[in-house]
Amino acid sequence: MSFVIEVFWALFMVGVPIAVFTLAIVWWALEHGHFKELSGSKALEQEIKAYSKNQKKDKNDKEKKTTEKQHPLLGKWTKFGGGFYGIVGFFTYIVIETREIITMVIEFGGFIDFLKELNFGLIIEIFINAIINFVSAITWPWYWLKRIETDQTWVWFVVAYLGYRVGLRAAQLLSQRRSAAES
């Protein structure tokens, strides 16, 4: 019975959030023409990987100037590697940053008091924490392993990957449905 409960919690805590997050980002990228509407999710995954690699090459190639400026949302995602690893890394970064911001605002007694106390030292502290959070997000498997209390960690990773695949396919289907409706 504990296995069934473990699967339920994994679905609730990572499967659904990763599916929704993947759906949102990939659908947005498809709608804005960053990716082609490919018939299979494997083909779309390969295009996402190729896009990430091209963005890294463009960044490293100082002589090459890209005519298309990368959107900040896609820039963050590709910083984490694109694909499944990138989605979960980006998701982890957002979770960590959101928790820290909420905690910081609460510690100051509210948003207005936080703004009153905002100074150069606090801005530097926020910047340093953002870098630390980025490193934690890049190493997301270790970040989440510290927070999941289970003997069946593999279930959580499998469910996260399945959530990614479901979100990827759902984004593709939504984009294809919209394109068909416009035709």
FITIFI-222492 format. One record per atom (N, C-alpha, C, O): x negated, y, z. Coordinates in steps of 0.05 Angstrom, whole numbers, plus 5000, padded with zeros to 4 digits. Example, Ala and Ser with C-alpha at 12.3 -4.5 7.8 and 13.67 -1.06 7.14 Angstrom:
<rs>
473648865156475449105156473649345156471549345169474349555142472749795143474250015157473250235161
</rs>
This chain:
<rs>
498449765000500050005000498350255000499150454989495950245012494350485013493350564986492850804980493050374967492250434940494350604926493750794912496850524930499050674917499150964928499551154913498850994954498751254966496451424955496651654950494151284953491751424942492251524913491451744907493451364897494051444870496051674870495751864854498051664887500051884889498552144896499052344883496852134917495452384925493552484904493352724900492252294890490452374869492052514846491152714835494352404839496052524819496952804827496752994812497852824852498853074862496653284865497053524859494253204875492153394882490353464858489353684856489853274840487953334817489253274790488753424771490753064787491852994761493553214749493053304727495553294764497453504754495953774751496253904731494453864771493054124768491154124744491154324729489653914740487753904717489353894691488554024671491553744690493153734666494254004659494154094636495354144678496554414674494354614666494754774647492054604679489854784673488854734645488354924630488454484638487554404611489554504590488854614570492154444595494254524577494154834572494154914549493854984593493855274591491455374574491755534556489055284581486655374567486555284538486055444520487055034533486854924506489055034489488655104465491555054499493655164484493055454476493455534453492055614496491355884490489155904468489356064450487155734470484955724450486055644422485155764402487855454421489055384396490755604384490655664360492355734401494055954392492456194382493356344365490056234393488456464384486356384363484656544356486656144352485056064329482155984336480455984318481555934361478855854368478355564360476055484356480455404359480255124350482355074329484355214328481854874312483754794292485854604305485254474325488154604294490254414303489754144291490654094269488253984304487553714294489553514303490853544323489853304287491953114293491452934317493252854331488952884323488252714346486752864367485253054362487252784392485852924414482852864414481353024424482052634404479152574402477852774383475652874389479152834361477953024342477853304354475953444350479853374370479853634383477653644404476253844407477253424418475053414438472353454425470653594435471953324401469453354387469053644378466853754378471253774370471054054361470454234385468854424383471554174409470954324433467954294440466654494446466954054438464054014444462354154424460354284432463054144398461554284378461654594383459654724379463954694390464254974396462455064419461055264418462354894440460654954463457754954455456255134463456954764440454154744431453454984413451255094416455255064395454755294378454455554394452855724387456155574415455955814431453355834446452156054448452355604455449755604468447555664449445655804456447755554424445655614404445655904397443556034395448156024393448356304387447056474409445856674403447456394434446356544456443356524457441956724463442356284451439456244451438056354427435656424428439456384404438256484379438456794379440556904373436256924386436357214389436557364362437557584361435657234341435757364315438557344303439357524288439957134309442657094298444657264313444857254337446257414298448257574310450957464301451557434278452657394321455257284314457157514307457157724320458757464287460657674278463057664296464457864299463657444309465957414326465057414355463557244363466057604370465357614398467057414413469457394410465657264431467057054446468757174467467957364481471157064470472957154491471857074519470756854521472157234539471057174566472156904577470656764591474656834572475756584581474256354569473456164584473856354543472356144530469456144539468155944540468356384543465656414553465156274579463156134582467056304598466756174624466955874620465355714632468855784604469255494600466755374588465855164597465655504567463255394555460755404572458955254569460755594591458555604610458455344627456355254635460855234631460954984647460754744629460854514638460354784603459854554585462054484566461654314549464454604569466654534552467654244559466454114576469654154545470753884550471653844578472254024593471753584586472753504612470953634634472053754653468353604632466553704652466954004655466954114678467154144633467554434633470154524645470254714661472254374639474954444650474854414680475754594695473854184690473854134719471954334732472554424754469654394720467854594731469154864733468854994754470454954712471755214712474055214732474355414746475555004733477754974753476654994781477755134798474354854786473154854812472155134819472555224842471055274800470155554805472455734813472255894832474655704799477055864805478055804833478755984849478155544840479055464867477255584889478155694908474655554885472755654905472955954908473156064930472956104885473056394886475756494898475756674914477956364891480556444902480556404932481456584947479556174942479456134971477756344984478456445005475456404973473656604985474856874986474657025006476156954964477357224963479557244984479757444998481257044985483457055004482357065033483357215049480356895038479156895065477957165072478257265094476557285053475257535057477257755063476957925081479457765047481457965051482857925078483358125092483357675085484657625111482857705134483757825154480257655132478357725153478258035157477758125179478658185135478658475138481358585147481658825151483358405150485958495159487858585137489958705143487258525112489058585090487458715067485158795070488758745045487558845021486659135024484559215015488359305036487759585039485359625057483559785051485259475079482959485097480459385084478259485088480759185067478459075052477359295034474959335032479159435019478259655002476959885017475060005007477859935041476660145058473860075066472160245068473359815071470759725080468859655057466459595062469759675033468059605010465659805008466060045006463259685009460859845006458859684990459359464981456459804986454459684969453559414980453259224965453159395006452359145018454358925014453658695009456958985017459058795013459158704983459758474977458758894965458758824937456458634930456858444915454158674942451858494938452458224949451858014937453758214973454557964985456457804967456257564964458457954956460357824938458957714913459657494904457057864902455557774879453957524885453957334869452557524907450957284915452757044919452156824911455057084933456956864937458056764910458556524907458456944891459456854864457356674851458156484837454856734854452656564842452656294856452456084843452856294882452956044898455355884890455155634887457656014886460055874878459855764850460855544844458455904832457955804805456355544806456955354792454255544823452655294826454355074837454154844828456055134857457754924868459754824847460354584846460654994830462554914809461154744787462354554777458654814781457254654761456754374772456854174757456354354797455954094810458553994823458553894845460754034808463353974819463753694830465253664849462553484819463053224832462153214861463553104878459953344867459053344895460853524912461353474936461753744901463553924915466053784924466953794947467253634904469753504910469353254927471153184943467153114925466552884941466452954971467252794988465453194977465453285005468253345016468553345040470153384998472753465007474853245006477053275017474253034992476152814989475452595009473252485009477252545027476752335047478152075037480552025042476551905024477551655013475351455009472951525007476151205008474250995001474450934971472750784961476351044958476850994930476551244913478351334900474151354913473551604899474051574869474851764856473451344859473751294830476651354821477051444798478651304838481351354831481751654825483051724806480551824841480852114838479552204812480652374798477252094805475952174780477452074756477652214736478451824757480051714735482551884731483351944709483951954753486352104751485752394740487352494725483552504749482752774738482352754708483252934693480952544699480452514671483052474655483452584634484752304666487352264653488952524652490352574632488852684673490152944673489053124651490653264637486453114647485253264626486253174599486953334582486352914595487252804569490152874564490952934541491852854584494652924581494953224575496553294557493453394589493553684583492653744555493753924542490553614546489453654520491553584499491953734480492753354502494653264482497253434483498353494462498053514507500453684509499953954495501754064482497554064499496954324486497054294456498054464441495954074446495954024418498853994407499554114386500453844421503253804413504854074413506354124395504454234433505754494435504954674412506654804400502354674406501354844384502454744357503154904340502454484354503454364329506454424326507454484304507954404347510854454347511354754339513154814324509754934350510055214344509455264314510855414301507355134305506555174277508755064258509355184238509854834265512054724249514454894249515854924229515055024272517455204274517055454257518955554246514555544254514055784239514055724209514455914193513655474201513555404173516255404160516455344136
</rs>
